Amino acid sequence: MLEAKELFEMTLQVSTEKMINIGALPHGGRRIVPISGGRFSGDRLNGRVLPGGADWVLVEPDGSFRIDVRLTLETDDSQSIYMQYDGLFYAEADVLERYYSGASISEDEYYLRTQARFETSASNYQWLNHIVSVGKGRKIDGGVSYQMYHVL
């Protein structure tokens, strides 16, 4: 059985009003959703998510989202960490309809999971370069929140 330890909780603010809709592609529709900032906190690292990241979302024909996010984290001790994660948001058609209409949906109505990679030259955080990390996400007002885990 795999073991995991909580790495951090991260909250992102997304700028859906600034979303770029690339349109229909052979494998679905591409949208680029800017990330305007956020915070992360855990036992071993804390800080903020710098503005300028984005999610290059692929909306598949069944309505599920293939997410591809790239961010820069800045720790409270002013160190930079590149974070890239991909994953899946899936919900049944009736839930997606409510989601697009702006209605609230509960966490048990959708599946949002990610796998993350980190890169840093900061000596205090070199260990991040050598871990496998997964996350469970949830939709929040104005963005998304993730519980990120280090797979041991």
VMD Tcl script that draws the C-alpha trace (Angstrom):
set ca {
  {0.00 0.00 0.00}
  {1.24 3.47 -0.86}
  {1.82 5.93 1.92}
  {1.52 9.69 1.59}
  {2.17 12.67 3.81}
  {0.45 16.02 3.45}
  {2.79 18.43 1.69}
  {0.71 21.63 1.71}
  {-2.67 23.16 1.04}
  {-2.74 25.57 -1.88}
  {-5.44 28.04 -2.85}
  {-5.40 29.62 -6.31}
  {-7.30 32.62 -7.60}
  {-8.18 32.24 -11.26}
  {-9.10 35.00 -13.72}
  {-11.93 33.46 -15.72}
  {-12.84 36.91 -17.08}
  {-9.38 36.99 -18.73}
  {-9.65 33.44 -20.07}
  {-8.48 32.93 -23.64}
  {-10.62 30.53 -25.65}
  {-8.46 28.94 -28.37}
  {-11.49 27.06 -29.67}
  {-12.21 23.63 -31.08}
  {-9.20 21.42 -31.73}
  {-8.98 17.79 -32.91}
  {-9.08 16.49 -29.31}
  {-11.42 19.02 -27.70}
  {-11.52 22.71 -26.89}
  {-8.51 24.57 -25.51}
  {-8.82 27.36 -22.93}
  {-6.05 29.24 -21.20}
  {-7.08 30.37 -17.72}
  {-4.73 32.88 -16.02}
  {-3.88 32.41 -12.35}
  {-3.73 35.74 -10.55}
  {-2.19 34.49 -7.30}
  {-2.74 32.40 -4.22}
  {-1.18 30.94 -1.07}
  {0.23 27.62 0.06}
  {0.97 26.38 3.55}
  {2.30 23.19 5.07}
  {4.71 21.82 7.67}
  {7.83 22.27 5.53}
  {7.00 25.16 3.20}
  {4.73 28.19 3.11}
  {4.35 31.16 0.83}
  {2.47 32.68 -2.03}
  {1.66 31.78 -5.60}
  {2.95 34.51 -7.88}
  {0.68 36.00 -10.55}
  {1.46 34.93 -14.09}
  {0.76 31.22 -14.00}
  {-1.98 29.62 -16.07}
  {-3.97 26.48 -16.71}
  {-3.91 25.27 -20.31}
  {-7.23 23.39 -20.06}
  {-8.31 20.88 -22.70}
  {-12.07 20.34 -22.56}
  {-12.70 16.87 -23.93}
  {-15.80 15.91 -25.93}
  {-17.39 14.33 -22.82}
  {-16.99 17.62 -20.92}
  {-14.14 16.52 -18.68}
  {-11.15 18.85 -18.29}
  {-7.54 17.80 -18.77}
  {-5.65 20.38 -16.77}
  {-2.07 21.51 -17.36}
  {-0.99 24.14 -14.81}
  {2.33 25.94 -14.45}
  {3.04 28.18 -11.46}
  {5.81 29.95 -9.61}
  {5.75 29.56 -5.85}
  {7.58 32.02 -3.63}
  {8.31 30.74 -0.15}
  {8.09 32.94 2.94}
  {11.90 32.96 2.97}
  {11.94 34.39 -0.61}
  {12.90 31.22 -2.50}
  {11.44 30.42 -5.93}
  {9.94 27.05 -6.86}
  {8.53 26.11 -10.25}
  {5.47 23.86 -9.95}
  {3.83 22.05 -12.86}
  {0.85 19.77 -12.49}
  {-1.59 18.00 -14.71}
  {-4.73 16.17 -13.89}
  {-8.40 15.61 -14.49}
  {-11.68 17.29 -13.59}
  {-14.63 15.02 -14.30}
  {-18.34 15.37 -13.56}
  {-21.56 13.97 -14.98}
  {-23.34 16.07 -17.63}
  {-26.00 17.45 -15.27}
  {-23.32 18.58 -12.78}
  {-21.29 20.21 -15.57}
  {-24.42 22.06 -16.68}
  {-24.84 23.47 -13.17}
  {-21.13 24.27 -13.00}
  {-21.26 26.30 -16.24}
  {-24.40 28.12 -15.10}
  {-22.58 29.33 -11.98}
  {-24.53 27.18 -9.54}
  {-22.64 25.63 -6.67}
  {-21.63 22.00 -6.86}
  {-20.49 19.85 -3.97}
  {-17.16 18.03 -3.77}
  {-18.79 14.62 -3.99}
  {-20.28 15.50 -7.40}
  {-16.97 15.77 -9.25}
  {-13.48 14.28 -9.38}
  {-10.47 16.63 -9.40}
  {-7.04 14.99 -9.02}
  {-3.54 16.08 -9.99}
  {0.07 14.95 -10.14}
  {2.73 17.60 -9.56}
  {6.42 18.13 -10.21}
  {8.69 20.74 -8.66}
  {11.96 22.39 -9.68}
  {14.11 24.63 -7.51}
  {17.72 25.57 -6.96}
  {17.03 26.72 -3.38}
  {19.15 24.63 -1.02}
  {16.43 24.41 1.66}
  {13.97 22.92 -0.85}
  {16.15 20.63 -2.98}
  {14.16 17.66 -1.66}
  {11.19 18.84 -3.78}
  {13.16 18.03 -6.95}
  {13.07 14.35 -5.98}
  {9.52 13.59 -4.88}
  {6.27 12.37 -6.40}
  {3.33 14.53 -5.42}
  {-0.39 14.09 -5.95}
  {-3.30 16.32 -5.08}
  {-7.01 16.41 -4.49}
  {-8.75 19.58 -5.59}
  {-11.99 21.35 -4.89}
  {-13.71 24.28 -6.52}
  {-13.99 27.40 -4.36}
  {-15.36 30.88 -5.04}
  {-12.94 32.60 -7.39}
  {-10.66 29.63 -7.83}
  {-9.59 26.23 -6.66}
  {-8.00 24.71 -3.56}
  {-5.72 21.66 -3.47}
  {-4.50 19.34 -0.74}
  {-1.10 18.26 -2.03}
  {0.59 15.07 -0.81}
  {4.12 13.70 -0.95}
  {3.96 10.03 -1.94}
  {6.45 8.24 0.31}
}
mol new
graphics top color blue
foreach p $ca { graphics top sphere $p radius 0.5 }
foreach p [lrange $ca 0 end-1] q [lrange $ca 1 end] { graphics top cylinder $p $q radius 0.2 }
display resetview
